[in-house]
Amino acid sequence: MAKGKNQHVVPRQDGWAVKGAGNNKATRVVSTQAEAIQIAQDIAKNQQSDTKIHGKNGQIRAGNSYGNDPYPPKDKR
């Protein structure tokens, strides 16, 4: 299980927000989704949690795990 809160990148009228799961307030608001994704990844790596990237329509379109993945890949590249 993840140790910290999952980090969500969500659209806003004034740009893109990085929010911890369950938080009402955004951690950061930036103008581009790419910048928000980088911030969310840095936080998730530090907290060993996941990122959830939302599209403009609000639906989750991507994500990544930086914690203890319960279903890790089987190949050992």
N, C-alpha and C positions, 0 to 999 in steps of 0.2 A: 504494500500500500504506500501511497505517497505520504511524505512527511509534512509538507506544507500545503497551502491552498493552491488549487489549480488556478492558473492565470488565463483569463479570458480577454481576447482582443475583440472589442465590440464597436460598431459604428455609432457616431453621435453627429448631431447637426454641425458641431464645430470641429470635427475631425474624427479621430479614433482614440478610444480609451482602453487602458489596461486596468482590469479589475480582478481582484482576488475573488474566488468563488464565495458567494454569500455576502460579499461586501456591498453596501449601498453606494459608497463613494468610490470614484475611480482613483487608482494609485497615480496614474499619469494620463494626461490628454495631450496628444500630438497631432500634427496635421496629416501625416501619411500612415497608411496601414503598415508599410514596411518598417517604419521606425517603431511603431507599437509592437510589432511582432518581435523585433530585436530586444526590446525592453522586457517583454513577457518571457522570452526565452532565457534571458539573463536571470530574472527572478526565479523562474522554474528550476533552472540548473542549481541555483543557490539553495533553494528549498527542497530540492529533489521531488518535484511535483510535475504536473502536466501543463501543456498549453492547449487551449481551445481557440481556434481562429474562426471568427464569425465573418460571413460575407456581408455585403451591403443590405441584404434582406434579413439579416439577423440569424440565419441558420448556420450551424457549425459546418464549416467546409473543410477544415483540416485540424491537425493537432499532433502533438508529439509528447512522449513520455521521457522525463529526465530522472525518474526515481526508480524504485524497485518494481519493474514491470512484471506482473504476475504471469504473463504469457510472452517471455522473451523469444526472439527469433532463434530458430534451431541452427542456422548456418553460423559458422564461426569465422567470418571474414576478417 
